[in-house]
């Protein structure tokens, strides 16, 4: 039986040690040991898949990566120290001098800084296109274009970009489609299902959800992630084992947290939209949003809880407890 991605992610865990722990232990170590010299030689020659150094890989980090891959439906992944290091690595590991990016004009401010201030130093050019007017996208493609980069929903404007449209465009021109899925998370949206080659996240945001640690992750096609791994292994934007452990635990509640976030946001948006002192409310699942139909097509609105009034839910719970007590009393 094929497990639901959320179930699969929660059940993905580091192999238990001889201590038979219930919860994944912390591997706070810089390096790892081997049974003999031959095993060490084989490890450094990449002939066997074992941990060498926590800048390269670590059990806690790998558990986090495997869980996000399960949620996103991705082949491979690599975790980094922050969301911005993930975005930077997704550019620098793949692009070279002379390459060109087509980028959505509404992206996170620090991403704009990387694109405008640092990528030109390496001879990488970018053309910004409208998040709303998709006719601009194909016109911006050049012979040197290598990648399309976008966020949807955009941060913070909540523009919605049609992933199916952009994916077809990327495939038509043999381009890499790189999607920042931070705002939606894989709970609400899975860009790989629409043809994305890479998906990046700032795990600091919804994945942690509690403002405790920094983290980033890139998942996607194996051949692209292998290039990103090679770049990051040498340049060192590695995620700490402790942060990875915290983020892995956070993923276990991501589904229920996102459900509550979305329910609350929708309720607030509906309330504000009807307020006589509010001129305009921007929320993708309001019918007034210009890309409402696209959001409805490619995103999931988490609305399971809240269908019953609160008193009714309490009544149901009390009814269940009465049944349990009656069963116990009757043996």
Steps between C-alpha positions, in 0.01 A plus 500: 500500500629845405525721807366855499796744468433640848493151654813406306682810623409439865607135481831584334759473776869436562579132557473421869821455695570222749323714762163436324392862536144601408600846374794574270817575699718802443825445311698803618829404345734658249624169358445124499705185572561181302558135585834491317728688261348333193153619593635853545673486161179382333301775673731777378502347151116511495490123450268455798219722619595590857543823694844662496470855628192699606574767240432226243222303669359415840226256613279776645534710187426202277186417697373855445584481129327164459187630671478807276559283192208282610277805544600661168515177297866568413780263401785662694571792727763701684451708816680827568554740790230743387244562229723753327793259485264249335394756240860611436616139463218424256643776279874464543523121473322496165556833325823628345631822353292600198182328619169683530209467745137592445373599844160591635502871587342440841755305702638525853720805563817308583455296181489826306826603670671177390371538143575871464818540705689170493404291195626770257846463659500145359371604158146375561225723357135520608181631342204568728149427376156579635337255737163603355569535126619158384540623142828659610659170596567345160604837355772523769663169402836533321734247338709520821206443737567203729245533781156633591475599866179591679307509827134412525337634709745789486647646818335720617260605221320164471504501120421156359689368196358220288751218551354292218547786252856578609596132505386453141696810404814368674472163328440663161829689530691232695537719811535412869191599699599605852207572738511656846217316680563658840167681540278206398710211640449152352186470711318754282694464172739253334673673205673179385157363408474790254846446352740694723860375484607658829303614805661720766384588850593719787430239768530785749145607411204260508703180524638599839203722565610612844794734439756267656759413235623593153506252214460460126448214260509427127327192357443379146659305218791279598744632238443861610518425873829315446646820355364700794644246745845524337490880520379509863736224616793721405361843582347401834145639547412185694203468734594431863390159637313667786302726268425203274374301802269788599372537143434127466286514813323809364402314183299256710252778579527699175173364361285591801675836544450598135138397523445737791703779336292475182169480682584805709631697202191422293267599785685830553509574126125441467429720800722784378363482145157586633624793711386842378834663590714246309557585136661174383598163642756276326460130573525223237185315609276802486309508172605864466866398457596533129658152500233329712436235233872416478536480878199271518653278228853459634467557875310325777297712738521324837143510626435172683471642851247767576216333306311433822434780750725480805216401736397223262858363490513500881166320504637234264804453721282462811285250314809292420613514864151385613522204261845406633382522862191293422713236327738483796213475748347213305832320484 
